[in-house]
């Protein structure tokens, strides 16, 4: 017999845990399923030098401040430790080592969540696994000379992963710029990809820290899916990545990174070729080309024209009971950073609770037309 739980949250990262916290505050039953052996592992797999763009005083999830010096910026392992501590602090029901292999909506409107070793049924599903989990690499990458080392940015940890010689970093959003900057200390580097723009100021600059509340207000209330400007930014971010904030064009130039906005479009004689015909004599290629959608395990998921789930603020109207949390620009620019996650999670939890109350109210209505 399948175990039935009102809400199943898939993903034990910051979005899934925040949603769980809000549901617990409302007294709604739920479980969080995470495929990792330990909470925070998704952060531990990032490159070693990763640092958040927002200060610790803004990075706390609902109900637990982020520890440490308030104006400092958390490093990768700090974030991983905080994620783990958050679940323990709030005593959230998390099941690790639990990979979800499929979600199916049943005829009665409930969901079957398939996991290794058994199934769960539930009234609501929250998919909190982020944008996607499939590293995206162009098909012609397979034609590169086998002597060229290739790795996706998700597999890059430090400069020791890359042999001597020129490195071509493909993709110039945050990860690509950070990796190119780091590698330039020991390697000649070419960074290719469209210009995603830059946000004025630097996170560590005291002047930026003074105006950060204004910036955060703009991220939360101006750059949203409800404004023309926000929808334009959303389209750009979901297609091409976010504008640079910490590592910027002058920094890259200062360490000798050769920057080109030409794209890598093909392979010729085993070498990567840019759209202007330039052949890059690289000994290594780092594909900072993002991730592809990997929601095929959700049966009959409706998709928007851009290939993203057809949702608004995480709610899939065409599939009652199905929600997302943690998507890029789920509601606003701030959805991609810790300060915006709590609001998105609160909205999803509120919708789940409202749906549950409506179901309970309907079930409690007296049957009309029946006599004692």
C-alpha positions as CSV (number, residue, x, y, z in Angstrom):
1,X,0.0,0.0,0.0
2,X,1.4,3.4,-1.0
3,X,2.1,6.0,1.7
4,X,0.0,9.1,1.3
5,X,1.2,12.5,2.4
6,X,-0.5,15.8,1.7
7,X,2.5,17.5,0.1
8,X,5.7,16.0,-1.4
9,X,8.5,18.5,-1.9
10,X,11.1,17.3,-4.3
11,X,14.5,18.8,-3.5
12,X,16.2,19.7,-0.2
13,X,17.9,22.9,-1.2
14,X,17.1,26.4,-0.1
15,X,13.8,26.5,-2.0
16,X,12.5,23.2,-0.8
17,X,13.4,23.7,2.8
18,X,11.9,27.2,2.8
19,X,8.7,25.9,1.4
20,X,8.7,23.1,4.1
21,X,9.3,25.7,6.8
22,X,6.2,27.7,5.8
23,X,4.0,24.6,5.5
24,X,5.1,23.5,9.0
25,X,4.2,27.0,10.3
26,X,0.7,26.5,8.9
27,X,0.4,23.0,10.3
28,X,0.2,21.3,6.9
29,X,1.8,17.8,6.6
30,X,4.6,17.3,4.1
31,X,7.8,15.5,3.4
32,X,11.0,16.7,1.6
33,X,12.7,14.2,-0.7
34,X,16.4,14.8,-1.7
35,X,18.5,12.6,-3.8
36,X,21.8,13.6,-2.1
37,X,23.3,11.6,0.8
38,X,23.6,14.8,2.8
39,X,21.8,18.1,2.6
40,X,23.9,20.9,1.1
41,X,25.7,18.5,-1.2
42,X,24.4,20.4,-4.2
43,X,26.4,23.4,-3.0
44,X,29.5,21.3,-2.2
45,X,29.7,20.3,-5.8
46,X,30.2,23.9,-7.0
47,X,33.7,25.2,-7.7
48,X,35.8,25.7,-4.6
49,X,36.1,29.5,-4.8
50,X,32.3,30.2,-5.2
51,X,31.1,33.1,-3.1
52,X,27.5,34.5,-2.8
53,X,26.7,37.9,-4.2
54,X,24.7,39.0,-1.2
55,X,25.9,39.7,2.3
56,X,25.2,37.3,5.2
57,X,22.7,39.7,6.8
58,X,20.4,39.2,3.8
59,X,21.0,35.5,3.2
60,X,19.1,33.9,6.0
61,X,16.1,31.8,5.0
62,X,12.8,32.2,6.8
63,X,13.2,31.6,10.5
64,X,17.0,31.4,10.8
65,X,19.6,34.2,10.3
66,X,22.8,33.3,8.3
67,X,25.6,33.1,10.8
68,X,28.8,35.0,10.6
69,X,29.9,38.6,10.0
70,X,26.8,40.4,8.7
71,X,28.4,42.4,5.9
72,X,30.6,39.5,4.7
73,X,29.8,37.1,1.9
74,X,29.4,33.4,2.5
75,X,31.6,30.9,0.7
76,X,30.4,27.7,-0.8
77,X,31.0,25.4,2.2
78,X,29.3,27.9,4.5
79,X,26.2,27.8,2.4
80,X,26.2,24.0,2.4
81,X,26.6,23.9,6.2
82,X,23.8,26.5,6.6
83,X,21.4,24.4,4.4
84,X,22.1,21.4,6.6
85,X,21.7,23.4,9.8
86,X,18.4,24.9,8.6
87,X,16.7,21.6,8.3
88,X,17.9,20.5,11.7
89,X,17.0,23.8,13.4
90,X,13.4,23.6,12.1
91,X,13.1,19.8,12.4
92,X,11.9,19.5,8.9
93,X,11.0,16.0,7.7
94,X,13.7,15.3,5.1
95,X,14.5,11.9,3.5
96,X,17.9,11.9,1.9
97,X,19.2,9.3,-0.6
98,X,15.7,9.4,-2.1
99,X,15.7,10.0,-5.8
100,X,12.4,10.7,-7.5
101,X,12.1,9.0,-10.9
102,X,8.6,10.2,-11.9
103,X,5.5,12.2,-11.1
104,X,2.1,11.2,-12.5
105,X,-1.2,12.9,-11.9
106,X,-3.9,10.2,-11.3
107,X,-7.5,10.2,-12.3
108,X,-8.7,11.3,-8.9
109,X,-6.5,14.4,-9.0
110,X,-3.8,13.1,-6.6
111,X,-0.2,12.4,-7.6
112,X,1.9,9.3,-7.7
113,X,5.5,10.1,-6.9
114,X,7.8,7.3,-8.0
115,X,10.9,6.7,-5.9
116,X,13.5,4.0,-5.8
117,X,12.1,1.2,-3.7
118,X,8.5,2.3,-3.7
119,X,5.9,5.0,-4.4
120,X,4.2,7.9,-2.5
121,X,0.8,9.4,-3.2
122,X,0.0,13.0,-2.4
123,X,-2.4,15.9,-3.0
124,X,0.4,18.4,-3.9
125,X,3.8,18.2,-5.4
126,X,6.4,21.0,-5.2
127,X,9.3,20.6,-7.6
128,X,12.2,22.5,-5.9
129,X,15.1,21.2,-7.9
130,X,16.1,24.5,-9.4
131,X,16.2,25.4,-13.1
132,X,17.3,22.0,-14.4
133,X,20.0,19.4,-13.7
134,X,21.3,18.4,-17.1
135,X,24.6,20.1,-18.1
136,X,24.2,21.7,-21.5
137,X,27.0,21.1,-24.0
138,X,26.7,21.6,-27.8
139,X,26.5,18.4,-29.8
140,X,29.6,19.3,-31.8
141,X,31.7,19.1,-28.6
142,X,32.0,15.4,-29.3
143,X,34.1,16.3,-32.4
144,X,36.8,18.0,-30.5
145,X,40.3,16.4,-30.6
146,X,40.4,13.8,-27.8
147,X,43.6,15.4,-26.6
148,X,41.6,18.5,-25.6
149,X,40.4,18.3,-22.0
150,X,36.7,19.1,-21.8
151,X,34.6,19.7,-18.7
152,X,31.3,21.4,-17.9
153,X,31.4,24.2,-15.4
154,X,29.4,22.0,-13.0
155,X,32.4,19.6,-12.9
156,X,35.0,22.3,-12.5
157,X,36.4,22.6,-8.9
158,X,39.7,24.5,-9.2
159,X,42.6,25.3,-11.5
160,X,44.1,21.9,-10.7
161,X,41.4,20.3,-12.9
162,X,42.8,22.0,-16.0
163,X,46.1,21.0,-17.6
164,X,48.7,23.5,-18.8
165,X,48.0,25.4,-22.0
166,X,45.3,27.8,-23.3
167,X,41.8,27.4,-21.9
168,X,38.7,28.3,-23.8
169,X,35.8,29.1,-21.5
170,X,32.5,29.1,-23.4
171,X,29.7,31.1,-21.8
172,X,30.2,34.5,-20.2
173,X,27.7,34.8,-17.4
174,X,28.6,34.4,-13.7
175,X,30.2,31.0,-13.7
176,X,32.1,31.5,-17.0
177,X,33.5,34.9,-15.9
178,X,34.5,33.6,-12.4
179,X,36.2,30.5,-13.8
180,X,38.0,32.5,-16.5
181,X,39.2,35.0,-14.0
182,X,40.5,32.2,-11.7
183,X,42.2,30.3,-14.5
184,X,44.0,33.4,-15.8
185,X,46.4,33.3,-12.8
186,X,48.0,30.1,-14.2
187,X,46.7,29.7,-17.8
188,X,46.2,31.8,-21.0
189,X,42.4,32.1,-21.2
190,X,39.9,33.0,-23.9
191,X,36.4,33.7,-22.8
192,X,33.7,33.5,-25.5
193,X,30.0,34.3,-25.4
194,X,27.5,37.1,-25.6
195,X,27.7,40.0,-23.2
196,X,25.1,39.5,-20.5
197,X,25.7,43.0,-19.1
198,X,26.9,44.2,-15.8
199,X,25.3,45.5,-12.6
200,X,26.9,48.7,-11.3
201,X,29.0,48.5,-8.2
202,X,30.7,45.6,-6.5
203,X,29.3,43.5,-3.7
204,X,32.2,44.1,-1.3
205,X,32.4,47.9,-2.0
206,X,31.1,49.8,1.1
207,X,29.2,52.1,-1.2
208,X,27.4,49.1,-2.8
209,X,26.6,47.8,0.7
210,X,25.0,51.2,1.6
211,X,22.7,51.1,-1.5
212,X,22.1,47.3,-1.3
213,X,18.7,47.8,0.4
214,X,17.6,50.0,-2.5
215,X,18.9,47.4,-5.0
216,X,17.2,44.6,-3.2
217,X,13.9,46.6,-3.2
218,X,14.3,47.0,-7.0
219,X,15.0,43.3,-7.5
220,X,11.9,42.5,-5.4
221,X,9.3,45.0,-6.6
222,X,10.4,46.6,-9.9
223,X,12.0,43.7,-11.8
224,X,9.1,41.3,-11.5
225,X,6.9,39.4,-13.9
226,X,4.2,42.1,-13.4
227,X,6.2,44.9,-15.0
228,X,7.3,45.3,-18.7
229,X,10.9,45.9,-17.6
230,X,10.8,42.8,-15.4
231,X,9.5,40.6,-18.1
232,X,12.2,41.8,-20.5
233,X,14.9,41.0,-17.9
234,X,13.3,37.6,-17.2
235,X,13.4,36.6,-20.9
236,X,17.1,37.6,-21.1
237,X,18.1,35.8,-17.9
238,X,16.3,32.6,-18.7
239,X,17.8,32.5,-22.1
240,X,21.3,33.8,-21.6
241,X,22.2,34.1,-17.9
242,X,22.4,37.0,-15.4
243,X,24.4,40.2,-15.7
244,X,27.8,40.2,-14.1
245,X,28.1,41.4,-10.5
246,X,31.4,40.5,-9.0
247,X,33.8,39.6,-11.8
248,X,33.4,42.2,-14.6
249,X,35.0,43.1,-17.9
250,X,37.7,45.3,-16.4
251,X,38.7,42.5,-14.0
252,X,38.9,40.0,-16.8
253,X,41.0,42.3,-18.9
254,X,43.2,43.1,-15.9
255,X,44.3,39.5,-15.6
256,X,44.8,39.0,-19.3
257,X,41.6,37.1,-20.3
258,X,41.0,37.4,-24.0
259,X,37.4,38.3,-24.2
260,X,35.3,37.7,-27.4
261,X,31.6,38.0,-27.9
262,X,31.8,35.6,-30.8
263,X,30.1,32.3,-30.1
264,X,31.7,28.8,-30.5
265,X,29.7,27.4,-33.5
266,X,31.6,24.4,-34.8
267,X,34.6,22.2,-34.7
268,X,37.1,22.1,-37.5
269,X,40.0,19.6,-37.6
270,X,39.4,18.9,-33.9
271,X,39.6,22.6,-32.9
272,X,36.8,24.9,-31.7
273,X,35.8,27.6,-34.2
274,X,34.1,31.0,-33.4
275,X,31.3,32.5,-35.4
276,X,33.8,34.8,-37.1
277,X,35.9,31.9,-38.3
278,X,38.6,32.2,-35.7
279,X,40.1,28.8,-34.7
280,X,41.0,28.6,-31.0
281,X,44.1,26.5,-30.3
282,X,43.1,25.4,-26.9
283,X,44.3,22.5,-24.8
284,X,41.2,22.7,-22.6
285,X,37.6,23.8,-23.0
286,X,35.3,24.6,-20.0
287,X,31.7,24.7,-21.1
288,X,30.0,27.3,-18.9
289,X,26.9,26.9,-21.0
290,X,24.3,26.3,-18.4
291,X,21.8,23.5,-18.0
292,X,19.1,22.1,-20.1
293,X,15.5,21.5,-18.9
294,X,15.2,18.0,-17.4
295,X,11.5,17.9,-16.4
296,X,10.7,14.9,-18.6
297,X,10.1,12.8,-15.5
298,X,6.9,14.9,-14.8
299,X,4.2,13.4,-16.9
300,X,2.1,15.8,-19.0
301,X,3.9,18.9,-17.7
302,X,2.6,21.9,-19.7
303,X,5.4,24.0,-21.1
304,X,5.4,27.7,-22.1
305,X,6.7,28.9,-25.5
306,X,10.2,29.3,-24.1
307,X,10.3,25.7,-22.9
308,X,10.0,26.5,-19.3
309,X,7.2,25.1,-17.1
310,X,3.9,26.9,-17.8
311,X,3.6,28.4,-14.3
312,X,3.0,31.7,-12.6
313,X,4.8,32.3,-9.3
314,X,5.4,28.6,-9.1
315,X,1.8,27.5,-9.5
316,X,0.9,25.4,-12.6
317,X,-2.8,26.4,-13.2
318,X,-3.3,23.6,-15.7
319,X,-2.4,20.9,-13.2
320,X,-4.0,21.7,-9.8
321,X,-1.7,20.7,-7.0
322,X,1.5,21.0,-9.0
323,X,4.0,23.7,-8.0
324,X,7.6,24.8,-8.5
325,X,9.9,26.7,-6.3
326,X,13.4,27.8,-7.0
327,X,13.1,28.7,-10.7
328,X,15.1,31.5,-12.2
329,X,12.8,34.6,-12.1
330,X,10.0,32.6,-10.5
331,X,8.5,36.0,-9.7
332,X,11.3,38.5,-9.6
333,X,15.0,39.1,-10.2
334,X,15.5,38.3,-6.5
335,X,14.2,34.8,-7.0
336,X,17.7,33.8,-8.1
337,X,19.3,34.9,-4.8
338,X,18.8,34.0,-1.1
339,X,17.0,37.2,-0.2
340,X,14.1,36.4,-2.6
341,X,13.6,32.7,-2.0
342,X,11.6,33.1,1.2
343,X,8.9,35.2,-0.5
344,X,8.6,32.7,-3.4
345,X,8.3,29.8,-0.9
346,X,5.8,31.6,1.2
347,X,3.6,32.2,-1.9
348,X,3.7,28.5,-2.9
349,X,3.0,27.4,0.7
350,X,0.0,29.8,0.9
351,X,-1.5,28.4,-2.3
352,X,-1.1,24.8,-1.0
353,X,-2.7,25.7,2.3
354,X,-5.6,27.5,0.6
355,X,-6.2,24.5,-1.7
356,X,-6.1,22.1,1.3
357,X,-8.6,24.3,3.3
358,X,-10.9,24.5,0.3
359,X,-10.9,20.7,0.0
360,X,-11.5,20.3,3.7
361,X,-14.4,22.8,3.6
362,X,-16.0,21.0,0.7
363,X,-15.7,17.6,2.5
364,X,-17.3,19.1,5.6
365,X,-20.4,20.4,3.7
366,X,-23.6,18.6,4.7
367,X,-25.1,16.4,2.0
368,X,-28.1,18.2,0.5
369,X,-31.3,16.3,-0.1
370,X,-30.7,13.4,2.3
371,X,-33.1,12.7,5.2
372,X,-32.2,11.3,8.5
